[in-house]
């Protein structure tokens, strides 16, 4: 999954929390859990019609101001 040379830096403490949650939730690995979460988040924006729609949504979520 992440072995194709793609790398993402994740805070050590956050990664430990992710590993625990992934195990408790029954995921095969923490990588599988991370991919599932990212796919779900990305899907929220894929239906938007314009960059303006995406920007509004990101502002509403507090990611940008």
CORFEN-V246953 format. One record per pair of residues at least 6 apart in sequence whose ideal C-beta (glycine too) atoms are under 7 Angstrom apart, sorted by the first residue. I is the first residue (numbers start at 1). J is the second residue. D is the distance in Angstrom with one decimal. If there is no record, write none. Layout:
BEGIN
((I & J & D) (I & J & D))
END
This chain:
BEGIN
((1 & 31 & 4.6) (1 & 32 & 6.8) (1 & 35 & 5.9) (2 & 31 & 5.3) (18 & 30 & 5.2) (18 & 33 & 6.4) (18 & 34 & 6.4) (19 & 30 & 4.6) (21 & 33 & 6.8) (22 & 29 & 6.8) (22 & 30 & 4.3) (22 & 33 & 3.6) (25 & 33 & 6.7) (27 & 33 & 4.2) (45 & 54 & 5.3) (45 & 57 & 6.4) (48 & 54 & 5.0) (48 & 57 & 6.7) (58 & 64 & 4.8) (59 & 65 & 6.8))
END
